[in-house]
Amino acid sequence: MSKTNICTIVFAVLAFLFWGFIHPEWLSCHEQYQLFLFSSDYLLEHLALPGGFVVWLSEFLVQFFYNRFLGAAVVSIVLTLIFVLLRRNGNDIFALIPSVLLWIYSGDQSMLFAFPVSILTAVSAYLLFNKIDFKNKNYFQFLLIAVIYWLIGYGAFIYAVLVGVDIIIKSDQRSKNVILLGAQLLFLCVLILCIGRFIIIQYPFCDLFFGIDYYRLHMTTPFWQHLIAASCILTFVSVKLNKILSYSLLGVIAVGGVWGIISFYNFETYNYFKIDYYVRYQKWDNLLNYAKRNNLQSDFASTGVNLALAATGQLPQHLFDYNQTGSKGMLTEFDYTCFSCGPTAEACYRLGLVNSVLRYNFDMQAAILNCKNSGRFFKRIAEAYIINNRNDVARMYINKLKQTLFYRSWALSAEECLTDRSKINSNPEWANLVKYHYCNGLNFSHSHLIEMLLILFNNNTDNRMALDYALSLCLINRDLNSFVKHFPLYTANFGTSNIPDIYQQAFLFACIQSGLSLDAIPKFITDDVKTLFREFDSAYLLNYEKAMTNKKFSNTFWKYYLSATN
């Protein structure tokens, strides 16, 4: 097997492993901010814009990101094909550079998959043009460039330059062909100006030149896009490198690629995507392990962690095993980004705050910067309307989802519930939410969150999560008076035999603060909790700093409560 084939296989395998196992949240993030529909209207809507075909094709591919292994395979194939096709021009190692740069640039989550697909399409069109054999085919380029521009947008420049440089290199009349290349590029620029002036007047010229839906922010074209386009021309470098120089250049590309990937896939940004990914696919144990391993400290992370604890029935037992950032760490507020409320919306859904589910998903849908629809948000909105018994509105969203690949089976199943609500009972999750749903009107307010949660619990005492959230919020706010006031709801409904240690610790601490001795503490406080408190109290009086850093007390309510007062 040749060195080039080995390099191709290694690159493809590494790309698959990277997106399939290291950063599957990248795939989920791209998939959830678009909704590909199998309909003629959807196709025509894209073909009506310059570059619309390649955007349509990229969105067709991105829908497979719903499954991380299919998504990783798609990304790996696209990047590898770019390398394989470009290496036909000459130097194999230089042909690797565009794919490596694309890998790095992909770390910018605003880069849309239409850009690498446009490069692949442009290179494929260039190779096909080389196979055309008829007189004056170079002049045929003027018509071909116009068609290619309308199909792939900015990629037409890459195509034109690849073809032009190839003709110049292979021709004896280089000066004539240089002029021809310049004329073709000038023609393309004039064509775009005319389209922007007379046909597609709603888009700024910068988007028409550099690609509509290549980047999530309109009127923004990162330098990386031009760098990658220019790197494609490097493949024409036909310098013969000896073995030492070849391996040295390959090493430089590998080291530079690793450095670039680490820089672009930075931890601070991607931990948000990672948490949102775990919440979306309900990978609760993965989320908890990730948060503990990386010591995450943000409202967004705390919301995800507390949701994972509640979903696995561990919230009151392990509340302080993880960093808590205050009341906003239970349900974060919307901050005008398209992923800011993913865990909050999911928590509201499980709590039975159905109208809040609608509000958050509508807000996240509206915050998608390139104004696309989201299959994930549409699905949740449809579910909320089904639970609200608004079948007429739910049907509109279900009809859209029926035109998709990965949401179609769910949509067909949900459609049956619109005509026969008894089928809701076959879905345990929906059946519970119908019972939890508070129908008399409940205005959402972060400042009155505890009261809202208690209303939900009193409405249906099976909604254990609502009570745990309310009591946990009292503890996170260090509000012992409210905790003691509402704690009887827990003992009245769930008894006193298996009270979580965190609740016992908080109640014991409230009793001590009120002047009760340990001997007068209620009997439901276990001896183990009393013994641990004695040890903590002694250690705290002897040396505050030692007590607060002692691992034995690290997950106690007492440490959390006192950490804010010293």
Secondary structure as UniProt FT lines:
FT   HELIX           3..17
FT   HELIX           18..22
FT   HELIX           24..32
FT   HELIX           40..47
FT   TURN            50..51
FT   HELIX           52..62
FT   HELIX           63..66
FT   HELIX           68..86
FT   HELIX           87..89
FT   TURN            92..95
FT   HELIX           96..105
FT   TURN            106..107
FT   TURN            109..110
FT   HELIX           114..131
FT   TURN            135..136
FT   HELIX           137..152
FT   TURN            153..154
FT   HELIX           155..170
FT   HELIX           174..198
FT   TURN            201..202
FT   HELIX           205..210
FT   TURN            212..213
FT   TURN            218..219
FT   HELIX           223..231
FT   HELIX           232..236
FT   HELIX           243..264
FT   HELIX           267..280
FT   TURN            281..282
FT   HELIX           284..294
FT   HELIX           299..311
FT   TURN            312..313
FT   HELIX           315..318
FT   HELIX           319..321
FT   HELIX           327..329
FT   TURN            338..341
FT   HELIX           342..351
FT   HELIX           354..366
FT   TURN            369..370
FT   HELIX           375..387
FT   TURN            388..389
FT   HELIX           391..401
FT   TURN            402..403
FT   HELIX           408..419
FT   HELIX           421..426
FT   HELIX           428..436
FT   TURN            439..440
FT   HELIX           446..448
FT   HELIX           449..459
FT   TURN            461..462
FT   HELIX           464..476
FT   TURN            477..478
FT   HELIX           480..494
FT   HELIX           501..513
FT   TURN            514..515
FT   HELIX           518..520
FT   TURN            523..524
FT   HELIX           527..542
FT   HELIX           544..549
FT   HELIX           551..553
FT   TURN            554..555
FT   HELIX           557..563
//
